[in-house]
Each structure stands twice: as structure tokens, then as C-alpha cells.
Amino acid sequence: MTTYGLDAQLQIYRRMLEGKTYDEPLSWETWRERARQTLAPGPWGYLEGAAGAEETMASNRRAFQQRFLRPRMLRNVADRDLSIQLLGVRYPLPFLFAPIGVQSILHPDAEAAPARVAARHGVPFIVSTVSSLSMEQIAHEMGDAPRWFQLYPGKDPAIVDSFVHRAEAAGYGALVVTVDTTMLGWRMSDLRNAYLPFLQGEGIANFRTDPVFQSRLATRPEDDPAAAVEAFLDVYVNPAFTWSDLRRIRNTTRLPMLIKGITHPEDARMALDAGADGVIVSNHGGRQVDGAVATLDALAEIREALGPEPLLLMDSGVRTAADILKAKAVGANAVLIGRPYAYALAAGGAAAIETWLLHLRAELDLEMALAGYPRYTDIGPDFVTNRTAVPKR
């Protein structure tokens, strides 16, 4: 019988009944506030900010709040199963750690902290192109645990190919090509703070350690850090990137490839036609296009257009256990979670991420059981409604 949701609750109750305090945050909002109190204005603005008036980030949350779960009663939920299967591999929980770059600005352990926690729990950790530690260092931290590599397809195809081959050699199980960041969005918090961590040499470890990138420099990156930063800025993003370039990447690797940053059904079809094994419905957490469609709304349209078979993941706006279940009902096979684990990282490193994850797992277990579903994979469209009243029958 599955008991970890109840076990987590009882552990907290017993601790408090024994007269001990329980100071760990129990909500993502509290983790957010601790991160805000911990970080300087520049790093906090970089983590929390979004494009323009930040309407897209707000719409991501609003889309979840405008949908409602429809619990079912008197079902046997004594034994629950939160596991999923993605790309032929079974994972114990229905979420992944989203790629977040430059984690050294949040905590000195940078990506090593979430990588270790994800590895302990069998949750895939998606490593960003602009990580503060190299993909090889992160792989070493994780051992044989599942990990994917997120690729920003920059201007230099040789560097792109080198990254892909390094990811293959370092045991990454899938390639996530992000297509919504061919340039950086208009992020006013960063502009007000005059803060772009790349200018300080943060987040370019994969470039500094890449033999092709190094061959483009007159001296070693450590001998002239400023020149390395300028070379990075020259190749990091590529506004000319097109579907033909995506097909070229598809032909360079045997890794499963997912396309991240899709919100239009036709783009989802084109991604699959280009050889993608799946689509990650995402608006980059609202950081790229202001006033864009919420990812949950886009997910609903894309699932309806493509049918039940294609692999669809989603991120942007996922915060709670209820969000994870709503996303599944709307059409996601699994979700990516980003800012919440970053808040925990900033608040207290690996130990805080561990606590956040255990709380989320417990809440998800209880939420699913109380809603009448013993298995996450049983959840379908009838589990959610966007109506405020139950329709007459």
C-alpha cells in the first residue's frame, strides 16, 4: 500500500505535537519569498522576471486557476502509482526538472544541487546549455541517473554539433531543442538592474570547455575571460534558425529529440514532421513574448489537433500538485517544473530542494487519491472542467 503522502503529513504533525517547530515552507509561495529575501536584486530579477508587462507569466497561472478538478468518490485508492513512461523509460514521478540556466547566481552549488536531488529520486534533470557547470560535471554528479540536455541552437553549427556529441558521450538520454529563444526577450527587471549574468562570465561553462568553441579563440578562455564572453555572445543565439536547421540537428544524433517552446498546433505538427520524438509546450515561463497564449491553453489546442498518440510535455506556470493533475487532464504526458525548485535552491541549496520535492510528492499522492484516481496514467479529460458550475444532466 502506498503511504508516503500520509507519512509526510504524520511526520510534520508528530514533530509539532512533540513541541518542535516545523519551519520548512509548505507552499511554493513561501519558497518564493525565501528566495526573494536571500537573493540580491540582480539575481532575483533574473529568476523571477518575465518579458514586457509580464502578462504571459500571469496568464500561465490564470489558466490553471480557471480550470477545476472533478473528483470521483468511492473508488479504491489504497494503492497509488505516480509513475510514468517517457520515450520507453519508466520514471517514478510525473514531472521533470526544467532547464534553468546560470544557477550559480542562485546558490554556490549551482546545478550540482538539483542534479543530486533529482538523481536520488529518479526524476530526469534537464541541463541547460547555459549551465554554470559543464554538462560533464553535472553528469558526474548524477552517475547513472536520468538526465536530458537542453540545446540552444546557436549561430555556429560546429559548436552545436559538438554540444550534441558531448551530451551523447556524457550519458544524456534525450536532446531538448529550445526554439523560442533565438534572441533574448525584453525583460525590464534585468534592464533596470543592468544585470545580465553572461556579461560576468556566468553560465558559459559548456562553451569554455568545448573544443570547437576554444578553437575559435585566440587564447584559452581562462587566459582571456573577457574574450571568451564576447565570443559566447556572438554565437549563443541564432535569429536565422529555421525548420531546415532543426532537421539538420535531427540528422546529427540518435538521441530522442524533443522540441521545446511550441504553443501553436501547426508548429507542433511541423516539429513532429521534422523528426521530433515529442513536443514540450512552453512559452519559456513568460520570459520571451509578452501577451502570449498561456501554455495550458496552448496544450489543450495542440492535444486536440494532434490526437492522443504524440508525446506532449508542458512547462510554464506549473507550481502545485493540482497543476500537475490539471495538465495531465488537459493533455500532457508529464510536466516540467522550473521556478519552484529554483526558489528552493536559492533558499537553501540541495537540502531545501529535497524538502520541496518531498512535500510536492506527498501533496501529489494525496491530491490524486482524494480525487479518486489510483494511477496518474488513468487521468483523462473528464477530470477537469473550466466551468464554475456543474452542468445539468
C-alpha positions as CSV (number, residue, x, y, z in Angstrom):
1,M,0.0,0.0,0.0
2,T,1.3,3.5,-0.9
3,T,1.6,5.6,2.2
4,Y,4.2,8.4,1.6
5,G,1.6,11.2,1.3
6,L,0.2,10.2,4.7
7,D,3.6,9.5,6.1
8,A,4.8,13.0,5.2
9,Q,1.8,14.6,6.9
10,L,2.2,12.5,10.1
11,Q,5.8,13.3,10.3
12,I,5.0,17.0,10.4
13,Y,2.1,16.6,12.9
14,R,4.2,14.4,15.2
15,R,7.1,16.9,15.2
16,M,4.8,19.7,16.2
17,L,2.9,17.7,18.8
18,E,6.3,17.0,20.4
19,G,6.8,20.7,20.8
20,K,9.2,21.1,18.0
21,T,8.8,23.7,15.3
22,Y,8.5,23.0,11.7
23,D,10.0,25.9,9.8
24,E,10.2,24.5,6.3
25,P,8.0,26.1,3.8
26,L,4.9,24.2,2.9
27,S,3.9,26.3,-0.2
28,W,5.6,27.4,-3.3
29,E,4.8,31.0,-2.4
30,T,6.8,30.6,0.8
31,W,9.8,29.2,-1.1
32,R,9.5,32.1,-3.4
33,E,9.5,34.6,-0.6
34,R,12.6,33.0,1.0
35,A,14.4,33.1,-2.3
36,R,13.5,36.8,-2.7
37,Q,14.8,37.6,0.8
38,T,18.0,35.6,0.0
39,L,19.0,36.9,-3.4
40,A,20.4,40.3,-4.4
41,P,18.1,42.4,-6.8
42,G,20.0,41.3,-9.9
43,P,19.8,37.5,-9.5
44,W,16.2,37.8,-8.1
45,G,15.1,39.9,-11.1
46,Y,16.7,37.4,-13.5
47,L,15.0,34.4,-11.8
48,E,11.6,36.0,-11.3
49,G,11.3,38.5,-14.2
50,A,9.5,38.0,-17.5
51,A,9.0,39.8,-20.8
52,G,7.4,43.2,-21.1
53,A,4.5,43.8,-18.8
54,E,4.8,40.1,-17.6
55,E,1.3,39.4,-18.9
56,T,2.3,36.0,-20.3
57,M,3.7,34.9,-16.9
58,A,0.4,36.0,-15.3
59,S,-1.7,34.2,-17.9
60,N,0.1,30.9,-17.2
61,R,-1.1,30.9,-13.6
62,R,-4.5,32.2,-14.6
63,A,-5.1,29.4,-17.0
64,F,-4.6,26.9,-14.2
65,Q,-6.8,28.9,-11.9
66,Q,-9.6,28.9,-14.4
67,R,-9.8,25.1,-14.6
68,F,-11.3,22.9,-11.9
69,L,-10.8,19.3,-11.0
70,R,-13.8,16.9,-10.9
71,P,-13.1,14.4,-8.1
72,R,-14.7,11.0,-8.2
73,M,-15.7,9.2,-5.0
74,L,-15.9,5.6,-3.6
75,R,-13.0,4.3,-5.7
76,N,-10.3,2.0,-4.2
77,V,-7.3,4.3,-4.0
78,A,-5.4,2.4,-1.2
79,D,-2.5,1.8,-3.6
80,R,-1.4,4.6,-5.8
81,D,1.0,4.8,-8.7
82,L,2.5,8.1,-9.7
83,S,4.9,6.6,-12.3
84,I,5.0,7.5,-16.0
85,Q,6.8,6.2,-19.1
86,L,8.5,8.6,-21.4
87,L,10.5,7.5,-24.5
88,G,10.4,3.9,-23.4
89,V,11.8,4.6,-19.9
90,R,9.7,4.4,-16.7
91,Y,10.1,7.2,-14.1
92,P,8.6,7.2,-10.5
93,L,7.1,10.7,-10.7
94,P,5.2,12.6,-13.4
95,F,7.4,15.6,-13.6
96,L,10.9,16.6,-14.6
97,F,13.3,19.4,-13.5
98,A,13.0,22.1,-16.2
99,P,16.2,23.5,-17.7
100,I,17.3,26.7,-15.8
101,G,20.5,28.4,-16.8
102,V,23.1,30.2,-14.7
103,Q,22.2,28.5,-11.4
104,S,25.4,29.8,-9.8
105,I,23.7,33.1,-9.3
106,L,21.2,31.3,-7.1
107,H,23.5,29.2,-4.9
108,P,27.2,28.4,-4.9
109,D,26.5,24.7,-5.6
110,A,24.7,25.7,-8.8
111,E,23.4,22.8,-10.9
112,A,25.1,20.2,-8.7
113,A,22.4,20.7,-6.0
114,P,19.3,19.9,-8.1
115,A,21.2,17.3,-10.0
116,R,21.9,15.3,-6.9
117,V,18.3,15.6,-5.6
118,A,16.9,14.6,-9.0
119,A,19.2,11.6,-9.1
120,R,18.2,10.4,-5.7
121,H,14.5,10.4,-6.7
122,G,14.9,9.2,-10.3
123,V,13.5,12.5,-11.7
124,P,15.0,13.5,-15.0
125,F,17.1,16.6,-14.7
126,I,17.2,18.7,-17.9
127,V,20.6,20.5,-18.1
128,S,20.6,23.9,-19.7
129,T,23.1,24.9,-22.5
130,V,24.0,27.9,-20.3
131,S,24.6,26.0,-17.1
132,S,27.2,27.2,-14.6
133,L,28.8,23.8,-14.5
134,S,29.7,21.8,-17.6
135,M,27.4,19.0,-18.8
136,E,30.2,16.6,-17.9
137,Q,30.5,17.8,-14.4
138,I,26.7,17.5,-13.9
139,A,26.7,14.0,-15.4
140,H,29.5,13.1,-12.9
141,E,27.3,14.3,-10.0
142,M,24.4,12.2,-11.2
143,G,26.1,8.9,-12.0
144,D,23.7,6.7,-13.9
145,A,20.6,8.7,-13.0
146,P,18.4,10.0,-15.8
147,R,19.3,13.4,-17.4
148,W,18.4,15.2,-20.6
149,F,20.3,18.0,-22.3
150,Q,18.6,21.2,-23.4
151,L,20.2,22.8,-26.5
152,Y,20.0,26.4,-27.6
153,P,20.9,26.1,-31.3
154,G,23.3,29.0,-31.8
155,K,24.9,30.5,-34.8
156,D,27.9,28.1,-35.2
157,P,26.7,24.7,-36.4
158,A,30.0,23.1,-35.4
159,I,29.6,24.2,-31.8
160,V,26.0,22.9,-31.8
161,D,27.2,19.5,-33.1
162,S,29.9,19.4,-30.6
163,F,27.4,20.0,-27.8
164,V,25.2,17.2,-29.1
165,H,28.0,14.7,-29.3
166,R,29.3,15.7,-25.8
167,A,25.8,15.1,-24.4
168,E,25.7,11.7,-26.0
169,A,29.1,10.8,-24.6
170,A,28.1,12.0,-21.1
171,G,25.1,9.7,-20.9
172,Y,22.3,12.2,-21.5
173,G,19.1,10.3,-22.5
174,A,17.4,12.9,-24.7
175,L,18.0,16.2,-26.5
176,V,15.7,19.1,-25.8
177,V,16.0,21.7,-28.6
178,T,14.6,25.1,-27.4
179,V,13.2,27.1,-30.3
180,D,11.6,30.1,-28.7
181,T,14.9,31.8,-27.7
182,T,16.5,32.9,-31.0
183,M,17.2,36.2,-29.1
184,L,16.5,37.4,-25.5
185,G,13.1,38.9,-24.7
186,W,12.6,42.4,-23.4
187,R,13.0,41.8,-19.7
188,M,12.6,45.1,-17.9
189,S,13.7,43.8,-14.5
190,D,17.1,42.8,-15.9
191,L,17.4,46.1,-17.8
192,R,16.5,48.2,-14.7
193,N,19.1,46.2,-12.7
194,A,21.7,46.4,-15.5
195,Y,22.0,42.7,-14.9
196,L,22.9,40.0,-17.5
197,P,25.0,37.3,-15.8
198,F,26.6,36.2,-19.1
199,L,28.5,39.5,-19.2
200,Q,30.1,38.5,-15.9
201,G,31.2,35.1,-17.3
202,E,28.4,33.2,-15.5
203,G,26.6,30.4,-17.3
204,I,29.1,29.7,-20.1
205,A,30.8,26.6,-18.7
206,N,29.7,24.4,-21.6
207,F,31.3,26.9,-24.0
208,R,34.5,27.4,-22.1
209,T,35.0,23.6,-22.0
210,D,34.1,23.0,-25.6
211,P,37.0,22.2,-28.0
212,V,35.3,23.7,-31.0
213,F,34.5,26.9,-29.1
214,Q,38.0,27.0,-27.8
215,S,39.3,26.7,-31.4
216,R,37.5,30.0,-32.2
217,L,39.5,31.9,-29.6
218,A,43.0,33.4,-29.9
219,T,43.9,32.3,-26.3
220,R,42.5,29.9,-23.8
221,P,39.2,31.0,-22.1
222,E,40.9,31.2,-18.7
223,D,43.7,33.4,-20.1
224,D,41.3,36.0,-21.5
225,P,37.8,35.6,-19.9
226,A,36.5,38.8,-21.5
227,A,37.3,37.5,-25.0
228,A,35.5,34.2,-24.2
229,V,32.4,36.2,-23.1
230,E,32.4,38.2,-26.3
231,A,32.8,35.0,-28.4
232,F,29.9,33.4,-26.5
233,L,27.7,36.4,-27.1
234,D,28.5,36.1,-30.8
235,V,27.2,32.5,-31.1
236,Y,24.8,31.9,-28.2
237,V,21.5,32.5,-30.1
238,N,20.6,32.4,-33.8
239,P,17.7,34.6,-35.1
240,A,18.1,32.8,-38.5
241,F,17.3,29.4,-37.2
242,T,14.6,27.6,-39.2
243,W,13.0,24.2,-39.7
244,S,15.7,23.1,-42.1
245,D,18.3,23.8,-39.4
246,L,16.2,21.7,-37.0
247,R,16.2,18.8,-39.4
248,R,20.0,19.1,-39.7
249,I,20.3,18.7,-35.9
250,R,17.9,15.7,-36.1
251,N,20.3,14.0,-38.5
252,T,23.3,14.5,-36.2
253,T,22.1,12.3,-33.4
254,R,20.3,9.1,-32.5
255,L,19.2,10.6,-29.2
256,P,15.4,11.1,-28.8
257,M,14.7,14.8,-29.6
258,L,12.0,17.0,-28.2
259,I,11.2,20.5,-29.3
260,K,10.6,23.0,-26.5
261,G,8.9,26.4,-26.9
262,I,5.9,25.4,-29.1
263,T,2.5,26.9,-28.5
264,H,0.8,26.7,-31.9
265,P,-0.7,23.4,-33.2
266,E,0.8,23.8,-36.7
267,D,4.3,24.3,-35.2
268,A,3.7,21.1,-33.2
269,R,2.9,19.2,-36.4
270,M,5.9,20.6,-38.1
271,A,8.1,19.6,-35.2
272,L,6.9,16.0,-35.5
273,D,7.3,16.1,-39.3
274,A,10.9,17.3,-38.8
275,G,11.6,14.1,-36.8
276,A,11.0,15.2,-33.2
277,D,10.0,12.4,-30.8
278,G,7.9,14.8,-28.8
279,V,6.9,18.4,-28.1
280,I,7.3,20.5,-25.0
281,V,4.5,23.1,-24.9
282,S,6.1,26.1,-23.4
283,N,6.3,29.9,-23.5
284,H,9.5,30.0,-21.6
285,G,7.8,30.9,-18.3
286,G,6.6,34.1,-19.9
287,R,10.2,35.3,-20.4
288,Q,10.2,35.7,-24.2
289,V,6.9,37.0,-25.7
290,D,4.7,39.3,-23.7
291,G,0.9,38.9,-24.1
292,A,1.3,35.3,-25.5
293,V,-1.1,32.4,-25.0
294,A,-0.9,30.5,-21.7
295,T,0.8,27.2,-22.0
296,L,-2.2,25.2,-20.5
297,D,-4.5,26.8,-23.1
298,A,-2.0,26.0,-25.9
299,L,-1.6,22.5,-24.6
300,A,-5.4,21.9,-24.9
301,E,-5.4,23.1,-28.5
302,I,-2.3,21.1,-29.5
303,R,-3.6,17.9,-28.0
304,E,-6.9,18.3,-29.7
305,A,-5.1,18.9,-33.0
306,L,-2.6,16.1,-32.8
307,G,-4.7,13.4,-31.1
308,P,-3.8,11.1,-28.2
309,E,-0.7,9.5,-29.5
310,P,2.1,12.1,-29.8
311,L,4.3,12.8,-26.7
312,L,3.4,16.1,-25.2
313,L,5.1,17.6,-22.2
314,M,4.4,21.1,-20.9
315,D,6.0,23.8,-18.7
316,S,5.5,27.4,-17.7
317,G,3.2,28.1,-14.7
318,V,3.3,24.7,-13.0
319,R,3.5,25.2,-9.3
320,T,1.4,22.8,-7.4
321,A,0.2,19.2,-7.3
322,A,-3.2,20.3,-8.6
323,D,-1.4,22.0,-11.5
324,I,0.3,18.7,-12.4
325,L,-3.1,16.8,-12.4
326,K,-4.8,19.6,-14.4
327,A,-2.0,19.5,-17.0
328,K,-2.4,15.7,-17.3
329,A,-6.2,16.0,-17.8
330,V,-5.8,18.7,-20.4
331,G,-3.3,16.6,-22.4
332,A,0.3,16.5,-21.0
333,N,2.0,13.2,-20.5
334,A,4.2,14.9,-17.9
335,V,5.2,18.4,-16.8
336,L,8.4,20.3,-16.3
337,I,8.8,22.3,-13.1
338,G,11.2,25.2,-13.1
339,R,10.9,28.2,-10.8
340,P,9.7,26.3,-7.7
341,Y,12.9,24.2,-7.5
342,A,15.0,27.3,-8.3
343,Y,13.3,29.1,-5.3
344,A,14.3,26.2,-3.1
345,L,17.8,26.2,-4.5
346,A,18.2,29.9,-3.7
347,A,16.7,29.4,-0.2
348,G,18.9,26.6,0.9
349,G,20.6,24.5,-1.7
350,A,20.2,20.8,-2.1
351,A,18.6,20.3,1.4
352,A,15.9,22.8,0.5
353,I,15.2,21.2,-2.9
354,E,14.9,17.8,-1.2
355,T,12.3,19.2,1.2
356,W,10.4,20.9,-1.6
357,L,10.4,17.7,-3.7
358,L,9.2,15.5,-0.8
359,H,6.4,17.9,0.0
360,L,5.3,18.1,-3.6
361,R,5.4,14.3,-3.9
362,A,3.3,13.9,-0.8
363,E,0.8,16.5,-1.9
364,L,0.5,14.9,-5.3
365,D,-0.1,11.5,-3.8
366,L,-2.8,12.8,-1.5
367,E,-4.4,15.0,-4.2
368,M,-4.7,12.2,-6.7
369,A,-6.0,9.7,-4.1
370,L,-8.6,12.1,-2.8
371,A,-9.7,12.9,-6.3
372,G,-10.4,9.2,-6.8
373,Y,-7.5,8.2,-9.1
374,P,-5.2,5.4,-8.0
375,R,-2.9,5.8,-11.1
376,Y,-1.7,9.0,-12.6
377,T,-2.0,7.5,-16.1
378,D,-5.7,7.0,-15.6
379,I,-6.4,10.7,-15.5
380,G,-8.2,11.9,-18.6
381,P,-10.2,14.9,-20.0
382,D,-13.2,14.2,-17.8
383,F,-11.2,15.0,-14.7
384,V,-11.1,18.7,-15.4
385,T,-13.6,21.5,-16.3
386,N,-13.3,25.2,-16.9
387,R,-16.9,25.8,-15.8
388,T,-17.6,27.2,-12.4
389,A,-20.8,25.2,-12.0
390,V,-21.7,21.6,-12.6
391,P,-23.7,21.3,-15.8
392,K,-27.2,20.0,-15.6
393,R,-27.8,16.4,-16.9
